[in-house]
Amino acid sequence: MRFRHACIESLATVLPEEVWTSAQIEERLRPLYERLKLPVGRLELMTGIKERRMWPVGTKPSDASAKAGKAVLQNSGIKPTQVEVLIHCAVSRDMLEPATASFAHHKMGLGASCQIFDLSNACLGFLNGLVTLGAMIDSGQIRCGMVVAGENGRPLVEQTVRHLLAAPLNRNEIKPFFANLTIGSGAVAAIVCHEDLLPAGPKHRLLAGACLAATQHSALCQGDTADQGLQMETDSEQLLVAGVEVARDTWKLFEQETGWTRTTPDHLVCHQVGSTHRRKLYEAVGLDRAKDFSTFETLGNTGAAALPTALALAVDQGVLKPGHKAALLGIGSGINSLMLAVEW
């Protein structure tokens, strides 16, 4: 896939104030740890995640998405009336019907002529949203759109802690729930528009990308609603192996589509899972880990918001500068991989 005219006009992330450390979560699980004689500190040691953030009780995904949407409009030279499409791309949703995008649209005060819909693809949703807007812009359907992702990990982590404390699980039986404890919350939004709407000067261009599906692995990570809340079970070990393999193969396609090599990107931004995933991925693909910009250490895994939040923070902190090239390495349960090349 290649893009001709699509640019990221502005990007913004909004993070919750409430911090949950891995140590605090383990303290809540003290009865389980003592019963199974688990070593304290294993959560941070195995994942590299020191803390994550959570929205206040009662926060809806659309609340978080609207916060990010308002923030990106404040950073933008685009008027709300110019936004022709709004795509909500988070894993988290307010409900099955109507689309969470409809609630976010109303809370942001966007115009009635704005097309709205949800796009769901696990942790790849936001990147899929960028691709969708890029294609709509290049095809002439629209001139400007917004993609948002408001992720609320609190209900899943709370339900997981309750389940681990109540169920008579052994060491092997708790493994499918371990990944849940890495989840955090956050929100991010981007305005994507035709280059003609931008002033003269450097532009943040969507250049090209490649994707690959390995849906034979779709059972390795599954989440759904449960009687008392959300539930997710993950075969973390096999998901890591399969995910790294898919990413390696996707990178080969990415090089063919973009003309880039392993040394071309100035920066690498991967889906934020944890330290082991990052190390294994970059070793398998042969990429320089020194170019990586990570946020999982303090934000955990924030689903579809994770990679674009890292990208936004790289910009805010002056790491990603005008003229830099960045490779966005997306991997999501399913398993699917989508990698995008951007020039800032």
Secondary structure, DSSP 4 states (H G I P E B T S, - for coil): -B-SSEEEEEEEEE--SEEEEHHHHHHHTHHHHHHHTPPTTHHHHHH---EEEEPPTT--HHHHHHHHHHHHHHH-SS-GGG--EEEE--S--S-SSS-HHHHHHHHHT--TT-EEEE---GGGHHHHHHHHHHHHHHTTS-SEEEEEEEE--HHHHHHHHHHHHHS---TTTTHHHHGGGGB--EEEEEEEEEGGGSPSS---EEEEEEEEE-GGGTTSEEEEEETTEEEEEE-HHHHHHHHHHHHHHHHHHHHHHH---TTS-SEEEE----HHHHHHHHHHHT--GGGB---HHHH-B-GGGHHHHHHHHHHHTTSS-TT-EEEEEEEETTTEEEEEEEE-
